[in-house]
Amino acid sequence: MRVSGFTFVKNATQLFIPAKEAIASVLPLVDEFIVALGKGDAGDQTRAEIESLQDPKIRIIETEWDLANYPKNTVFARETDKAKEACTGDWLVYIQCDEAIHEKYHETIRSAMERYHDDREVEGLLFDYVHFWGDFDHYHDGHTWYRREVRIIRNDPKIHSWKDAQSFRYYEEDFDYSYEAYQSKEGNRKLNVVALRADVYHYGYVRPPHLMSAKRRSNSRSYHGAQKSEELLKDLPTAFDYGPMQHIPKFEGTHPAVMKNWLVRFDWADQLQLTGGVNPERLKHKHERTKYRLITWFERTFIGHPIMQFENFNILRKDKG
């Protein structure tokens, strides 16, 4: 059994993205790791950060992001596919560069890949998610956040990244790599997966407030285009407001060992609001709205799982290993 890892990234050092740490978190699981590295802005040191790992498994493919032909963040899916198609493994471990997998799950993951290697019905492996918010001690598990996602897939040319690269689809028909193909639900289907007892830690919303705003601007440009993005975000504050955090669950576990040096970069505690109410001068975050707070309470209290939430996979069964 051969295993490949893959990801895409651009401007990681400028946007406070732990790309080096994300890649390092899965290197023990793979025989090779492919990075589709987009051409960054002047001064970006993403390549140097990745190369500092000094691991011969890593192979970097230089790319250019085609925002004109892939709007609404489908450029992320296109870049993901570029990395995927350079992989040579039987199983492909996908990690986005604001994610990491704790080493305590490595044996569970490795055993599952071996167990389902010859079971062709299984097209992917599903992970639970921990979404950190504001700092490394708070996380979201409410209705507005996706709870699970596919992060290991078979190396099948009919499997492609989908929409904004959050997940994957199996394309029954020929894939033409167009924006429309990445957006459509026609001619494709959800992957059949096994759910693992393993988490992906998502750090995309743990940034200094000024860099969180910069990341929002970057994502808006790739989604809407530069002109419309400037119109939509003309009133975006320089520093992102994470809002009051006293009702957000506290994280009691440990972070992946590879995140140790990243965690010590946390120096914006004085810019977080740990108590009090929502600033009335800004729009509420989705998780702060009364509707979604009530749904989250109902799910936690009575159901124990999400309701009315789209999930882009079919669960065959839960892994017992």
C-alpha positions in Angstrom: 0.0 0.0 0.0 1.4 3.4 -1.0 0.1 6.6 0.5 0.4 10.2 -0.8 -0.4 13.4 0.9 -1.4 16.6 -0.9 -2.4 20.2 -0.4 -2.5 23.6 -2.0 -1.3 27.0 -0.6 -0.4 30.5 -1.4 0.8 33.5 0.7 0.9 31.4 3.9 3.5 33.5 5.7 1.6 36.7 4.9 -1.8 35.4 6.1 -0.7 33.5 9.2 -1.4 30.1 7.7 0.4 27.2 9.4 1.3 25.4 6.2 4.5 24.0 7.4 2.8 22.6 10.5 -0.2 21.2 8.5 2.1 19.3 6.2 4.3 18.0 9.1 1.2 16.7 10.8 0.6 14.1 8.1 4.2 13.3 6.9 4.5 10.2 9.1 1.5 8.7 7.3 2.6 9.2 3.7 5.3 8.0 1.3 5.2 11.3 -0.6 3.6 14.7 -0.1 2.6 17.0 -3.1 2.2 20.8 -2.6 0.6 22.9 -5.3 2.3 26.2 -4.4 0.6 29.2 -5.9 2.7 32.2 -6.9 2.6 34.5 -3.9 2.8 38.2 -3.4 6.2 40.0 -3.0 7.9 39.0 0.2 6.0 35.8 0.8 8.2 33.0 2.2 5.9 30.0 2.0 8.3 28.0 -0.1 11.1 28.6 2.3 8.9 27.6 5.2 7.9 24.3 3.6 11.5 23.5 2.5 12.7 24.1 6.0 11.1 20.7 6.9 13.9 19.2 4.9 11.9 16.1 4.1 12.6 14.3 0.8 9.0 13.1 0.7 7.9 16.7 -0.2 7.5 17.7 -3.8 6.5 21.3 -4.7 4.6 22.1 -7.9 4.6 25.8 -8.8 1.2 27.1 -10.0 -0.6 30.3 -10.9 -4.1 30.9 -9.6 -6.6 31.5 -12.4 -9.1 33.7 -10.5 -10.7 34.9 -13.7 -11.8 31.5 -14.8 -12.5 30.0 -11.4 -14.5 32.5 -9.3 -16.5 31.7 -6.1 -13.4 30.0 -4.7 -13.5 27.2 -7.2 -9.8 28.1 -7.8 -9.2 26.3 -4.5 -10.7 23.1 -6.0 -8.7 23.6 -9.2 -5.5 23.9 -7.2 -6.4 20.9 -5.1 -6.8 18.8 -8.2 -3.4 19.9 -9.5 -1.8 18.5 -6.4 -4.0 15.4 -6.4 -3.2 14.4 -10.0 0.5 14.4 -9.2 0.0 11.8 -6.5 1.1 8.2 -7.0 -0.3 6.5 -3.9 -3.3 4.1 -3.5 -4.7 6.3 -0.8 -4.4 10.1 -0.8 -4.4 12.1 2.5 -5.7 15.6 1.9 -4.8 18.3 4.4 -5.6 22.0 4.0 -2.9 24.3 5.2 -5.0 25.7 8.1 -5.6 22.2 9.4 -3.6 19.6 11.4 -4.0 16.0 12.5 -2.9 15.0 16.0 -0.2 12.3 16.2 -2.5 10.4 18.6 -4.7 9.5 15.6 -1.9 8.3 13.3 -2.2 4.6 14.1 -6.0 4.7 13.8 -5.7 6.3 10.4 -2.9 4.0 9.2 -4.8 0.9 10.3 -8.0 2.1 8.6 -6.2 2.6 5.3 -4.8 -0.9 5.5 -8.2 -2.4 6.5 -10.1 -0.9 3.6 -7.4 -1.1 1.0 -9.1 -3.9 -0.8 -12.6 -2.9 -0.1 -13.4 -1.0 -3.3 -16.8 0.1 -2.0 -15.0 2.4 0.4 -14.0 5.5 -1.6 -12.9 7.7 1.3 -12.4 8.1 5.0 -14.3 10.6 7.1 -13.0 12.7 10.0 -14.6 14.7 12.8 -13.7 18.4 13.1 -12.6 20.8 15.9 -12.9 24.4 14.7 -10.8 26.7 16.9 -11.9 30.3 17.2 -10.0 33.4 18.2 -7.3 31.5 20.2 -6.1 28.0 20.8 -8.4 27.5 23.8 -11.9 27.9 22.3 -13.6 25.9 19.6 -16.9 25.9 17.8 -19.2 22.8 17.6 -22.5 24.5 16.9 -24.9 24.2 14.0 -23.2 26.8 11.8 -20.0 24.7 11.6 -19.5 21.6 9.6 -18.9 18.6 11.9 -17.3 16.1 9.6 -15.4 16.0 6.3 -13.6 13.6 3.9 -9.8 13.9 4.2 -8.7 10.6 2.7 -9.7 9.4 -0.7 -8.8 6.7 -3.2 -6.5 7.7 -6.0 -9.3 7.5 -8.6 -9.2 9.9 -11.6 -13.0 10.2 -11.3 -12.7 11.8 -7.9 -12.3 15.5 -8.0 -12.3 18.4 -5.6 -15.6 20.2 -5.4 -16.8 23.8 -5.1 -14.4 25.6 -2.7 -12.3 22.5 -2.1 -14.0 21.6 1.3 -14.7 18.2 -0.1 -14.8 15.8 -3.1 -17.2 14.3 -5.6 -17.2 11.2 -7.8 -17.8 12.3 -11.4 -19.6 9.7 -13.5 -19.0 11.6 -16.7 -15.9 13.1 -18.2 -14.6 16.0 -16.2 -13.7 19.1 -18.2 -12.1 21.2 -15.4 -14.4 24.1 -16.0 -15.8 26.4 -13.3 -19.3 24.9 -14.1 -18.0 21.4 -13.5 -16.6 22.3 -10.1 -19.9 23.9 -9.1 -22.4 21.4 -10.5 -24.3 18.6 -8.7 -25.1 17.1 -12.1 -23.1 14.1 -13.4 -21.5 13.5 -10.1 -22.3 12.0 -6.7 -21.2 12.0 -3.1 -18.4 9.6 -2.1 -19.1 6.5 -0.1 -17.0 6.7 3.1 -16.2 5.1 6.4 -16.3 7.4 9.5 -13.2 7.3 11.6 -12.7 8.0 15.2 -10.3 10.8 14.5 -10.3 14.6 14.4 -9.0 17.2 12.1 -8.0 20.4 14.0 -9.0 23.5 12.1 -7.0 26.7 12.8 -8.4 28.9 10.1 -10.0 31.3 12.6 -7.0 31.6 14.9 -5.1 34.6 13.6 -4.2 38.1 15.0 -7.3 40.2 14.3 -5.7 42.4 11.6 -4.6 39.2 9.7 -8.0 37.7 10.1 -9.4 40.7 8.3 -6.7 40.4 5.7 -7.6 36.7 5.1 -11.3 37.7 4.8 -10.3 40.2 2.1 -8.2 37.6 0.3 -11.1 35.1 0.3 -13.5 37.7 -0.8 -11.3 38.6 -3.8 -11.1 34.9 -4.9 -14.9 34.5 -4.5 -16.3 37.8 -5.9 -13.4 39.3 -7.9 -11.3 42.3 -6.9 -13.8 45.1 -7.8 -16.9 43.6 -6.2 -14.9 42.5 -3.2 -13.8 46.1 -2.5 -17.4 47.3 -2.7 -18.6 44.6 -0.3 -15.8 45.0 2.2 -15.4 48.8 2.1 -16.6 49.0 5.8 -14.6 45.9 7.0 -12.6 47.0 10.1 -8.9 46.7 10.0 -9.1 44.3 13.0 -11.5 41.4 13.0 -13.9 41.3 15.9 -14.2 37.7 17.2 -17.0 38.8 19.6 -17.6 37.7 23.1 -16.1 34.3 23.8 -17.6 33.3 27.2 -20.2 31.1 25.6 -17.8 29.3 23.2 -16.7 25.9 24.5 -13.3 25.6 26.1 -10.8 23.1 24.6 -9.5 20.7 27.2 -7.3 18.5 25.0 -3.8 18.9 23.6 -2.7 20.2 20.2 -0.6 18.3 17.7 3.1 18.3 18.7 3.9 20.0 15.3 1.9 23.0 16.4 4.2 23.7 19.5 6.1 26.6 17.9 3.0 28.0 16.2 1.1 28.2 19.6 3.8 30.4 21.1 3.1 33.0 18.4 -0.2 33.7 20.2 0.2 37.4 21.3 -3.2 38.9 20.7 -5.0 37.9 24.0 -5.5 41.6 24.9 -7.5 42.1 21.6 -10.0 39.3 22.4 -13.3 39.9 24.2 -13.7 37.2 26.8 -16.9 38.6 28.4 -19.7 41.0 27.7 -22.1 41.4 24.8 -21.9 41.6 21.1 -20.8 45.0 19.6 -24.0 46.5 18.3 -22.1 48.4 15.6 -21.2 45.2 13.6 -23.3 42.4 12.0 -23.5 39.4 14.2 -21.5 36.3 13.3 -23.7 33.5 12.1 -23.2 31.5 15.3 -24.3 34.6 17.4 -27.7 34.8 15.8 -30.6 33.7 17.9 -31.9 31.2 15.3 -28.7 29.3 15.2 -28.1 29.5 18.9 -31.4 27.8 19.5 -30.8 25.1 16.9 -27.4 24.4 18.4 -29.0 24.1 21.9 -31.6 21.7 20.5 -29.0 19.6 18.8 -26.8 19.3 21.9 -29.7 18.8 24.3 -32.0 16.4 22.5 -30.5 15.0 19.3 -26.8 14.7 19.8 -26.0 15.3 16.1 -26.6 18.0 13.4 -30.0 18.4 11.8 -30.9 20.1 8.5 -27.2 20.3 7.7 -25.8 19.4 4.2 -23.1 16.8 4.2 -21.3 15.9 1.1 -20.7 12.2 1.7 -22.6 8.9 2.2 -21.5 7.0 5.3 -21.3 3.3 4.7 -20.5 2.5 8.3 -18.4 3.7 11.3 -14.9 2.2 11.7 -14.7 -0.2 14.6 -10.9 -0.3 14.7 
